[in-house]
Amino acid sequence: MFGPKVKISKDLMEKIKKYSALAGYSSPDEFVLHALEKEIAKLEEAGSDEEIKKKLQGLGYIS
Amino acid sequence: MRRSVGRFAFLLPAALVLLAASPAEAYIGPGAGFAFLSSFFVLFVTFLLAIATILIWPIRLLIRLARRKGKLAKTDVDRVIIVGYDGLDPKLARRWMDEGKLPNFKRLAEKGEFRPLDSSWPSMSPVAWSSFATSSDASRHSQYDFLSRDPKTYIPDLASVKIVNPTRRIKLGKYRIPLGKPVVRLLQRSIPFWKILGEHGIFSQIIRVPITFPPQKFNGAVLSAMCVPDLAGTQGTFTFFTTDTEGAKAATGGVRKPVARNGNIVEAFVPGPANSMTEGQEELRVPVRIVIDEANESATLHLPDETFRLRLREFSPWKRVTFKPGLGVRVNGIVRFCVLSIRPHFELYLTPTQIDPDKPAMPISEPLFYSVYLAKLLGPYSTLGLAEDTWALNERVLDEELFLEQVWLNHEERERMFFNAVDQTKRGLVACVFDCTDRIQHMFWRYFDENHPANRGKDTVRFKHAIENLYVRADELLGRIMKTCDDPRTVLMVMSDHGFTEFSRGINLNSWLALNGYMAMKNGDKTCKDWFQGVDWSKTRAYSFGLTGIYINKSGREGQGIVDPKEALALKREIAAKLSGLRDEERGKTAVNDAIVAEDLYTGPYLDASPDILPAFNTGYRISWESAVGKADGKVFTDNTKSWSGDHCVDPRLVPGVLFCNRRLARKNPAIVDIGASVLDLFGIERPRHMTGRSFFRAAPEEDSAGSVPRGAANG
């Protein structure tokens, strides 16, 4: 309710609603989130190699 | 104006409380740091929320009743109880039902239905349970494996959880205080069907369904499971103390710690999280002094706040430990001890140090107090996602007997949680997943085949009936469940996410790619080390990691991609065609029944996260341990000699799960994606358009519309 808000024009919102359903998203919010995340991922730096490997330790399926 | 006054009224007592605060609780993320979260502050906010909840309760009740009136009144269902037995196999269930060993499963099947349940593609727990939760295939919930990767760096990560640590810190003497708390995000997409139920005023209790961590807000209660980390931030790291320094070696999934014995005294410790409040981030520890009593084959363990005695090879109850990183911060954990040997060497096993559900260092339930409530009611319980220590058995730190004991100790806790939820639920949904079926089948499958390579040097007799006993015990639990659910307005479903089969041969896809010219190494060799160390990406067109498949090294997507996106599909088809029908000449068997290109399987919005090629392995074969961690060792096929001797990461059509239901189904071929849609249907709620699942209580217009497993996509 008090989270960050982004303004989107009405016609763009209508398109988001229409195409999010067609694409198989569960909601327009999920569509917007995915679109933004894909763009952010191109810019974001990767985490530490060792830190990530440690997180996976103990996962039964891999050694 | 009133709002401002309210805010100040909130701040004043909060400030007073904070000034008088006693030791604070810490909030940690897996492998992340601490952030201050005063227990008093939490209590104060909780108190305010409680008052607000009481004040608006009549309004919420009216809204809920109004919603229910239009929905539940039209149905003949009050409760839906879903019992998930992870990995319960339909062939084994049928066999032992026919032999009269599973009378309750048989009774349920005769009363309603027993059918194989199509699994997800791939047939792996995080994928299948995500399909269960969202009634969607992987391309709509974005879970394809335990692992995902950063295409820019080829570094793996957990597919279901993203952790972002606070980057800003302030220096305070020797401490580095993080500003803010770690952000832990669930990466599963789409919407769980219980959230939709909640929006219609139907309350659910969701207990230990995989891939529910971090827990998400909805009108109901959820206790997280698979992928909940231990306090060290790993997926479960046991500790093994031994006075045998000669035999000591590194252990997968655990840490071996050599200790000295002085007379009858051994000094050990319980490992905790790294202290992210200090520059060195040293491991936090709680000391344990052990006094050995050789004559009575026992030991007395002294923790800072508790002393207890343990007989040899006896698991302790959960013991609470408190780590103190400094500045009054406390991190609470629980751990079980087991003395494995007293002579010739003293050996002590510690479970991974787990989040204390009574004082959780990070949320493992929604609402937050649900885990606390269960701990107060039922006592401490295991909280780790994969709490059965399969690596301790693989590494032969625990033997079969102790592993089974650990599994059943965990299972008993979950039974108590489940029956408590069922007792409380007069209307709504209870879904609970029991892991014992998966873990025991993984670790004891070798007993079915005396020629299994994992049998070398191990017992093949004593626990020959462990899996049969598991099914009998699951049946006995089902008998007790049926007694509590024996009314016509309760729908009972017993289901599994996949079945099981043998895992005797590993396939190294990276070796195969290297030998077939798709992967190149810097030294011109055909081998590379873990996580692609030594790979020449400038000449590599495809690579593999995890348990699902092969990725194209695509330009514009991968950091050092070389395959033109326009040529990627043709390359996928070329590799898939070459891999299909791959033979293991040493065994004279077909190892890969088929290899499927992602575009032929999926149509959802997260197709881009899928492996590009998904091999459908024959029974007995799985991606090898080495290949899963991005290693190529020059050999395509190797024997699997680990105790982890059964698996389900094969062609999903070979390992369907089960569905037992006390009502008849209208369709012959139910799939795991159908369950959410079916539960919505039972409560009179229309299926949202994004779901690929269909209610199996209604005849489908087209028989093949529901399953996540493509029918006819492969040769079968």
Interface residues (C-beta under 8 A of the other chain):
Chain A: A21 A23 G24 Y25 S26 S27 E30 F31 H34 K38 A46 G47 D49 E51 I52 K53 K54 K55 L56 Q57 G58 L59 G60 Y61 I62 S63
Chain B: P30 G31 M124 T134 S136 S139 R140 F146 L147 D150 K152 T153 I155 P156 D157 L158 I163 R189 S190 I191 P229 D230 A232 G233 T234 Q235 G236 T237 F238 T252 G253 G254 P352 L386 T390 W391 R439 H442 W531 G546 L547 T603 G604 P605 Y606 D608 W625 E626 A628 V629 W644 C649 P688 R689 H690 T692
